[in-house]
Amino acid sequence: AVVGVDFQRRPFQLQLNDTKVELKADSVILASGAESRWLHVPNEQALRGQGVSACATCDGFAFRGQDVVVVGGGDHAMEDALHLARTCRSVTVVHRRDRFRASKILADRVLSHEGIKVHWNATVQSFHGSSGKLSHVMVNSEGQIGR
C-alpha cells in the first residue's frame, strides 16, 4: 500500500509500506473509495456477490431484467434506484422511515417513477437463497414480515 507521496518534484515519488521499493509516477490518482454500510442481517455476508451488492453502478448490469431491492433513503439510495430502474424489471426501495432524507429533486424523481415502488417504515430482516444465489429478501414492514 502507498503510505506517502512526495509531490514537491516530478516525477512524484511514492513510498510503500515497510519496503525500500521506490515508485515514481508522473500522475497520481487518489482513490480513497467509499465504505459501504452493510445491514448485518442473516445471510448478507454469505450472499455477497451472489445477489447482494453494495454498488448498483458496479454490479447493476448483472441484475438486468430482474426485480431488485434498494435499501435506504438518502441521495445514494435514490441514485441507485434510478440507475437500476433503467434496466431492471422493477425496483423496490425499502426505507425505515416515513420520508426520504434525500434531496427533494431525487426523492421526487424516485416517487414519480413508474418502475419504482417504496416500502415505508420497513427494514430488511434477512436474505435467503439456494445454491449460493439470492432468491428473496424478507422485509419487516410496520410489523408485518413478508417477501
LUMMI-78971 format. One record per residue (C-alpha): residue in one letter; x, y, z. Coordinates in steps of 0.5 Angstrom, whole numbers, always signed. Example, Ala and Ser with C-alpha at 12.3 -4.5 7.8 and 13.67 -1.06 7.14 Angstrom:
("A"; (+25; -9; +16));
("S"; (+27; -2; +14));
END
This chain:
("A"; (+0; +0; +0));
("V"; (+2; +7; -1));
("V"; (+4; +11; +5));
("G"; (+7; +17; +3));
("V"; (+8; +21; -4));
("D"; (+13; +27; -5));
("F"; (+9; +32; -9));
("Q"; (+15; +37; -9));
("R"; (+18; +35; -15));
("R"; (+17; +31; -21));
("P"; (+16; +25; -22));
("F"; (+13; +24; -16));
("Q"; (+16; +19; -11));
("L"; (+11; +14; -8));
("Q"; (+13; +11; -1));
("L"; (+11; +4; +0));
("N"; (+9; +1; +7));
("D"; (+15; -3; +10));
("T"; (+19; -3; +3));
("K"; (+25; +0; +0));
("V"; (+22; +0; -7));
("E"; (+22; +7; -10));
("L"; (+16; +8; -14));
("K"; (+16; +14; -19));
("A"; (+10; +17; -23));
("D"; (+8; +23; -27));
("S"; (+1; +22; -25));
("V"; (-2; +20; -18));
("I"; (-10; +19; -18));
("L"; (-12; +19; -10));
("A"; (-18; +14; -10));
("S"; (-20; +14; -3));
("G"; (-26; +10; -4));
("A"; (-32; +10; +0));
("E"; (-34; +5; +5));
("S"; (-41; +1; +4));
("R"; (-46; +1; +10));
("W"; (-48; -6; +11));
("L"; (-54; -8; +14));
("H"; (-51; -14; +19));
("V"; (-57; -19; +18));
("P"; (-57; -26; +17));
("N"; (-54; -29; +10));
("E"; (-52; -22; +8));
("Q"; (-45; -24; +8));
("A"; (-46; -31; +5));
("L"; (-50; -28; -1));
("R"; (-45; -22; -2));
("G"; (-43; -22; -10));
("Q"; (-49; -27; -11));
("G"; (-55; -22; -11));
("V"; (-53; -18; -5));
("S"; (-49; -12; -7));
("A"; (-47; -5; -5));
("C"; (-45; -2; -11));
("A"; (-51; -1; -16));
("T"; (-47; +2; -22));
("C"; (-41; -3; -21));
("D"; (-46; -9; -21));
("G"; (-53; -7; -24));
("F"; (-51; -10; -30));
("A"; (-52; -17; -27));
("F"; (-59; -15; -25));
("R"; (-62; -13; -32));
("G"; (-69; -15; -33));
("Q"; (-70; -17; -25));
("D"; (-74; -15; -19));
("V"; (-69; -11; -15));
("V"; (-69; -8; -8));
("V"; (-65; -2; -6));
("V"; (-64; +0; +2));
("G"; (-64; +7; +4));
("G"; (-67; +14; +4));
("G"; (-61; +18; +2));
("D"; (-58; +21; -4));
("H"; (-54; +15; -6));
("A"; (-60; +10; -5));
("M"; (-64; +15; -9));
("E"; (-59; +15; -15));
("D"; (-58; +7; -14));
("A"; (-66; +6; -15));
("L"; (-66; +11; -21));
("H"; (-60; +8; -24));
("L"; (-63; +1; -23));
("A"; (-70; +3; -26));
("R"; (-67; +4; -33));
("T"; (-65; -4; -34));
("C"; (-69; -8; -28));
("R"; (-76; -10; -29));
("S"; (-78; -7; -22));
("V"; (-74; -3; -16));
("T"; (-77; -3; -9));
("V"; (-74; +2; -4));
("V"; (-74; -1; +3));
("H"; (-74; +5; +8));
("R"; (-74; +5; +15));
("R"; (-77; +12; +16));
("D"; (-84; +15; +13));
("R"; (-80; +20; +9));
("F"; (-73; +20; +5));
("R"; (-67; +24; +7));
("A"; (-65; +25; +0));
("S"; (-65; +32; -3));
("K"; (-72; +34; -6));
("I"; (-71; +33; -13));
("L"; (-68; +26; -12));
("A"; (-74; +24; -8));
("D"; (-79; +27; -13));
("R"; (-76; +23; -19));
("V"; (-76; +16; -15));
("L"; (-83; +17; -12));
("S"; (-86; +19; -19));
("H"; (-82; +14; -23));
("E"; (-87; +8; -25));
("G"; (-82; +3; -25));
("I"; (-80; +4; -17));
("K"; (-84; +3; -11));
("V"; (-83; +5; -4));
("H"; (-84; +1; +2));
("W"; (-84; +6; +8));
("N"; (-83; +4; +15));
("A"; (-79; -2; +13));
("T"; (-73; -6; +15));
("V"; (-69; -12; +11));
("Q"; (-70; -18; +16));
("S"; (-66; -23; +12));
("F"; (-63; -25; +6));
("H"; (-65; -32; +3));
("G"; (-62; -36; -3));
("S"; (-60; -43; -5));
("S"; (-54; -46; -9));
("G"; (-51; -39; -7));
("K"; (-55; -35; -10));
("L"; (-60; -30; -7));
("S"; (-68; -32; -8));
("H"; (-71; -27; -4));
("V"; (-71; -22; +2));
("M"; (-75; -22; +8));
("V"; (-78; -15; +10));
("N"; (-81; -12; +16));
("S"; (-86; -7; +14));
("E"; (-90; -4; +20));
("G"; (-90; -10; +24));
("Q"; (-91; -15; +18));
("I"; (-86; -19; +15));
("G"; (-86; -21; +8));
("R"; (-82; -23; +2));
END
